[in-house]
């Protein structure tokens, strides 16, 4: 269903109220039921939270700003890490490639999920994000990183991804079999 249909079924007052009581961004599935739930106070909280690459819950705009200004007003939520990643990416013209465990076509991740199950996969994904964030925070504070050129910084940051995945696989006693 489209936003138009939802707006006809559920007045915007309810949708705005739902956001007042729940500022977290929610994952809305493909079915129409989750779309309706996302707009009803109380039911909205039954939907899974959206998480960033580091496993942190994504918080939306304050409800008052959405109500007063609509979605035009956005606050600056960039952390030092995000600013650094953006800076390196902009300066090199290349993306920093961290693995999105939910969207990756990696055979290793698929095999890990198959062997360990969804629950352990979700645990590992969260742990990956938390460890990756800590590694990035430590790395960008090092003098050697600060003195490096942008191409070297890009390599360092991209290597943290595979290093972290390998640590997670070791922690869960997983060995990829071709």
PyMOL commands that set and color helices and strands:
alter all, ss='L'
color gray80, all
select helices_A, chain A and resi 3-9+12-21+32-37+44-46+63-72+80-92+107-141+143-147+150-171
alter helices_A, ss='H'
color red, helices_A
deselect
rebuild
show_as cartoon
